[in-house]
Each structure stands twice: as C-alpha cells, then as structure tokens.
Amino acid sequence: MEAHFIDAFFIGFLAGIIIFGFVTNSQGFLAIIPLFLIYLFLKKPKQHEAMKREFKNEIYNKSGISTV
C-alpha cells in the first residue's frame, strides 16, 4: 500500500515539473521526460496485477485446485 502513495507523490511531483515548465515558457523536449515517467508509474500497477494473477494461477495449477 505504501508503494501506491510513493507512486502518487512522484506523479504529482512530475506533473508539477511539467506545469512549472509551461508557466516559465520552457516547454519543449524536456517536458516529454516527465510525461514518460508518469506513464511508467501509471502502467506499473497493471503489470503487478498481471504478475499476481500469473503467480496465483501457477500455485493453483501445481496444487490441483481449479481457479474457476
């Protein structure tokens, strides 16, 4: 659960960097870096959920229990 708070903090921090860049008229290529990092932070929970499902299926398959 703590990882979600850390991810939310970094997303907000990176969004602040983008907003500061637009306010100071320094928009350009450097705004792409925080956007890419925000994308990675948003994509990470989906990857964790997929890995959890795979591990759960593997454990159930080894023990002979159906996942249905």
C-alpha positions in Angstrom: 0.0 0.0 0.0 2.9 2.3 0.7 4.1 1.9 -2.9 0.9 3.5 -4.1 1.5 6.6 -2.0 5.0 6.9 -3.3 3.9 6.5 -6.9 1.2 9.1 -6.4 3.7 11.5 -4.9 6.1 11.1 -7.8 3.3 11.5 -10.3 2.2 14.8 -8.7 5.8 15.9 -8.5 6.4 15.2 -12.2 3.1 16.9 -13.1 4.3 20.0 -11.1 7.5 20.0 -13.1 5.5 20.0 -16.4 3.3 22.8 -15.1 6.3 24.8 -14.0 7.8 24.3 -17.4 4.8 25.7 -19.2 4.5 28.7 -16.8 8.1 29.6 -17.4 7.7 29.1 -21.2 10.4 26.5 -21.2 8.2 23.9 -22.9 9.9 21.6 -25.3 11.7 18.3 -25.4 12.3 18.3 -21.6 8.5 18.1 -21.0 8.5 14.6 -22.6 10.7 13.1 -19.9 8.3 13.7 -17.0 5.4 12.6 -19.2 7.2 9.3 -20.0 7.9 8.8 -16.3 4.3 9.4 -15.4 3.3 6.8 -18.0 5.6 4.3 -16.4 4.2 5.0 -12.9 0.6 4.5 -14.2 1.5 1.4 -16.1 3.3 -0.3 -13.1 0.1 -1.3 -11.1 -1.3 -3.1 -14.2 1.9 -5.1 -14.6 1.8 -6.1 -10.9 -1.8 -7.2 -11.2 -1.0 -9.4 -14.2 2.0 -10.9 -12.3 -0.2 -11.6 -9.3 -2.7 -13.4 -11.5 0.0 -15.5 -13.1 1.5 -16.5 -9.8 -1.9 -17.3 -8.4 -2.7 -19.5 -11.4 0.7 -21.3 -11.2 0.2 -22.0 -7.5 -3.3 -23.3 -8.1 -2.2 -25.4 -11.1 0.6 -27.0 -9.0 -1.8 -27.9 -6.2 -4.5 -29.2 -8.5 -7.1 -26.6 -7.4 -9.3 -25.0 -10.1 -9.2 -21.2 -10.4 -12.8 -21.0 -11.7 
